[in-house]
Amino acid sequence: MKLALLTHTIRQTPLAALVLLCCSGDHLFAQNSAPSVRPQVSAAQPANDPTRPEIQPRLDIDRDPIPSPDPEENNSASTAASSGPAKPGEVQKGQGGMYTLHANVDEVLLNCSVIDDKGRTVTDLNPNDFRVWEDGVPQTVNSVLHQDLPVSMGILVDNSGSMRDKRAVINVAALKLLRASNPLDTAFIVNFSDRAFLDQGFTSDLVALNRGLSRSDSQGTTAMYDAVAASADELVKHAKERKQALLIITDGADNASRLTLAQAIRRVQNLGGLVVYTIGLLFDVDQHESERAKSALESLSDETGGIAYFPKSLADVDNIADEVARDIRNQYVVDYRSTKSASLGGYRTVHVEVKAPNYDKLIVRTKKGYYAQPPQRTQQVTQAEKQ
């Protein structure tokens, strides 16, 4: 089975540009002859033509399991820090503001959010405050980091017909989230209905991201699970940060995917550290569909350590955008060496508890488990020079 994010051509083109395109060859004419299908961008098209969209790679290879990306592997020698060997889980500064997060063969990295009994984010914890169990067996915590590291993020927005009256508000909220994120974050935009379209590839350019959000026509059905799987492939191929997240915004249950919910969850679990946040606009949906959609969105978030939000109205989405950005920027990275060799493979359950002085009760959100794969020995994370 192949799932792909298709790139999206410009809907509204000035008359002069249309004349130019029509005269430029049969190939382009054939691409634009079917208005019901968004054409794909050919790699042969000139990159400097302002009338054409950015060329984005197709995501048409369906892999399971999916390895975690390590795009900077070849540059690790040139960016190594001069302060000596790094300890497992340590972020070590290299040249040009590049930070390297080191992990050994059997080490596991968990992105953890911690809140108190009043729902407030806790940011002053020590490594000794954390306890980790894998498959019920206590693990030794090597390190706990609390840093605002950059994230590679995908924003997936439902583009089905029922979203027509909601998109303007959603687009504003999504852009607000991006503005509140780490300035070094990179993101991509996917609009999905019965098919998923990559309307903006990875970039930190807010103008380009806003343009990607605006490419919506709100028609068709909802193939959310397929969009999640295709977006996972986009992360595998092009994400530059170890820390990764998806935000999914929809107003109903999946009714068109070829994949099942379980297959979509497996796909994101195979990426290791991916955290999924979901926003279900279910306030005007009938009870049966609302229950199905809520269950699916909660499963996607709970299994990965994210949060599922269910606003009571569109007016609440703006505040949710702030919460998601704050949660992503305030996570701990917990590193432990598994007592079970990664070479054994298989799924392992994970449980994390935190107990600290001056706190009665602390709640930890992290992924419920992971599929063991031979991990990368070194992964790169980019961070701005600190003052």
N, C-alpha and C positions, 0 to 999 in steps of 0.2 A: 504494500500500500504506500502510495506516495502522497504527501501533503505538501502544499507549497503556499508561500505568501507571494501573491502576485503584486507587481508594481502597478502604480496607478497613473494614467496619463491625465493631462490637464483637461478639465471639463469645458471650461469657458475659454475659447481662444479668439482673439481679435480676428476680424474678417481678413485683414492683410496676411496674417499668419496662416490662416486656413488656405488662402490661395497659394501661398508658398509651399505649404505641406502637400497640397494636392498635386502640385507640379513637380514635386521632388522625387517621384518614382512610384512604381506599382506596389513596392513593398510597404511603404507607409500607408498608402491608400487601402491596402488589404487589411492592415492592422486596425484602421479606424472605420471599417465598413460595417462592423457589428456593434451598434451602440449599446446593446444589452450586456456586453462583456467588456471588462476593462482590458485593453491591450497590454501586452508585456513589452518592456523596453529592450530593444536589441542592443547587445554590447557593441555592434558595429556602428551605431549612431554616433556622430561627432559629439564630444563632451562639451564643446564650447557653443552649442546652439541654444540660445536663451529660450526658444519656444518649446523645448523638450524638457521633461523632468529629469532629475538626477537618475543615473543608472544604478539600480540596486540589484544585487545578486538574487537569483531565484533560490527558493528553499524547497527543492523537489526531491531530496533524499531522505527517506524515512528510516531512521536508525534507532534500534532499541537493543541493548542499552546504549546511552549516549555518554561519551567521555566528557569530562570537564575540560573547558578550553584552556590552553596555555600558550597564547599568541606571542608572548615575549620570551619564550624559552631560549631562542637563539641569542638574545641580548643579555642574558643573565650574567655572563662573564664580564661584560663591559660596565654593568651597573652594580656590581658587587661592592659592598661597603668596605672601607679600609680599616674598620675597627676590629677586625678579627672574625672568626667563625660565629655565625648566628646560632642561638639556641632554638630548639623547636618551638614554633608558635611566635617567634620574635619578629617584629617588623624592624628591618635594618635599612638605614638610609644609604642610597648609592648616589651616583652622579646625576646631575640635572633634576633633582627633586624626586627621583624614583625610589620607592620603598619596596623592599622585597620581603614577603611573608613566607617564612620557611616552614616546611612540613616534611617529616620523614615518612617512610613507606607505610607504616600502620597507624599513622596519626589521623585523627578526625577533628575537623574544625566545625564548630557549631555557632551560628548566629543566634544570640539570645537577647530577648527584650525582657526587662524586669520591671514590674510595677508593684506598688504597695497595696494595702487593703482598701485604699481610697482611689485607686486607679491612676496614681501619679507615677511618672517615670522615675526610676531610681538610678542614679549615675555615680554613686560614691562607694561601690562595692570593691572588695579585695579578692584576690584569687582564692584565699582560704575560705571564703564564704560559699563557694560553689561545690556541689557534689554531683557526680555523674554516674549513672548506671547504664550499661549496655547489655541487653538481653538479661537484665536482672543482676548482672555482675558489677560490683563497684569498680570504677576506673580511677586511675591517678591523673589528676588535672595538672598538666605541665605549665600552662600559663593562661591568663585571662587579660585580654586587651579591651580597653574602652577608648576607641578613637573614631573620629568622624572620617572614615575612609570613603573614597569615591565608590559609586555603585554603577553597574551597567543595568539599565532598566528598560523594560518594555511596557508600553501603555496600550492596552487592548480595549477598544470601545465598540460596543454593539452598534451596528449600523443597519439593523433590521427596520422594517416599516414602523413598528411601534415606538421607535426612538425619535421619530421626526420632530416632535414638539419638545424633546428634552435635550437635543444635541447642543444647542447654544449655551445652555447653563453648564452642561458637562464639559464642554471645551474650555470654558473660562476656568472651571475648577481644576481641570488637568493642567492647564498652563500655570495656575497658581501653585500647584504642587511642584512643578518643575522650577519655578522661581525660588521656592523655599528650600530646594535641595542643595546639596554640596555643589559649588560652582564647577567642580571637576567631573561631576556625573555626566555620563552620556546616556542617551535614550533613543528608542525608536518607537514609531507610531504604527499600530495596526488597526484598521477599520474592518470589522468582519460582519458578514450576514450569512448567506449560505456558502460564501467563500471568504477567505482572509486576504486582505490586500496590505502590503507593506507600503504605506503612503509616505513614510520618511524613515530612512535607515539611521543607524547610529550617528548621533551628533550631539553637541552641547549648544548648538545655535538655537536659541529660543524662537527666532523668527521662522526658521525652517520647521521646527517642531509644531509651531502654531499653524503653519501652512498645512502640515500633514493632518492635524486634527480637523481642519476645515474641509478636507476632501471627503465629504460624506453626502450620500444621496438617500439614506434611510429607506431601504426597500428590501424585500426578500425575507428569508427565514433566519434562524439563529444556529450557526454551527460553532459554538464556543469551544468545544473540546478539540476540534480540528485546529482552531486558531491557536489554542494553547500549545498544542504539539508543534505546530509550525513555528511558533515564536520561540519555543525551546531550541529548535534547530538554529534559529537566528542567533541566539545566545551562544550556542556551541561554536558557530562559525566566526562570529565577529566581536563577541564581548571581550574587552580588554581588562576587566576587573574581576577579581575572585568573588567579590561581593556582588550579588545579583538579585534582582527583584522583578516581579511582574505585577502590574495593577490591571485588574479586569473590571470593566463597568458594563453592566447589562441590566435589562428590565424584564427578563423572563427566562424560562427554562430552555435548555438546548433542545432543538427539534429537527436538526438537519445534519449532525455530525456523522461521519463514518466511524470514528473512534468512540469508545465508551468512556464514561467518567473514570473508571479504574485504569484504563490505558493512558488517559491524559495525566492522571496523578502519577502513574509509574514513570511517565516521560519526564516530568519535572523532578521527581525524586532522583532520577539518574544523573541530574546535573549537580547533585551534592548539596551546595549551599543556597540554592534558589529559594527565595521567600515569596509567597504569592499573597497579595492583598486583593480583596474583592469588594465591590460595591454593588449591592442588589437593589435596584429601584423597583421594588415590588409593591409599593403602596397602592397602585391602581390595577393590580393583577388579580384574577380570580383565585380563590383559595387553593384549589388543586395545583395549578401551575406555580403559585407562590411557594407552596410547600416543597415541590420538586426542585425549584430553582434555589431556594434557601439551603436545602440539604446539599446540593452540588457545590454551591459556593463555599459553604462552611467546610466541606471536605477538602476542597482545594487549598483553603487557607490553613486549616488545622493541621493537616499533614505536613506542612512546610514551615510552620511557625509564624504564619502571617495572621491577619485579622480579617474577618468578614463583617462588613458594615451593611446595615439595612435602614437607611434614612426614612423618616416618615414623610418627607417631602423633598422637592428639589432644593429648597432653601437650605437644607442641612448639608448638602454635598460640599459646599465651600469649606466648612469647618472640618469635614472629614479629610479633605485634601491636606490641610495643615497637619492633622494628626498623623497621616501616613508619612509625610515628609519628616516629621519629628521622630517617629518611631524608627525609620530607617537610619537616621543620623545618630541615634542613641543606643545602638545595639552593642553588646559585648561579643567578642570573639573568644570562645572557649576552646582551648586546644587540649586534647588528651590522646594518649597512645592506647589503642585498643588492645585488650588482652587476647583477642582473636585475630589471627593473621588475615590480612586482606586477601591473600591468595586463596582462602577458603570460599570467598564470594558469599552470595546470599544476602538476605535482608536482615538487618539488625535493628532492634527497637532501642530507642534512646530515651532516658528520663533524666531531667536535671532539676535539682532543688537548690535553693539559696536560703541560708540562715545567717543573719548578721545582727550585731548589736544595734540597739535603738530602733529595731523594726519588729513589730509583732508578727506580721505575716507578709511574705513576699511571693509573688506569682511569676513564674518563668514561662515565657513562650519560646519554643524552639521546635524544630522538626521532630516528628514522632519516631523517625527512623531513617535509615539510608541503605542503599544497595552497595556493598563493598566492591570496589574496583581498584586496580593498581593506581594509586594517586600519583600526581605529579610531585617531583621532589622539591621543586621551587616554583612559586607563582608570584607574579608581579602585581603590585598595587601601586597606583599613582596617587601622590599627595602633594599639594602645594608646599612650597618652602614655608616653614613656620618662622614667624618673627621672633 
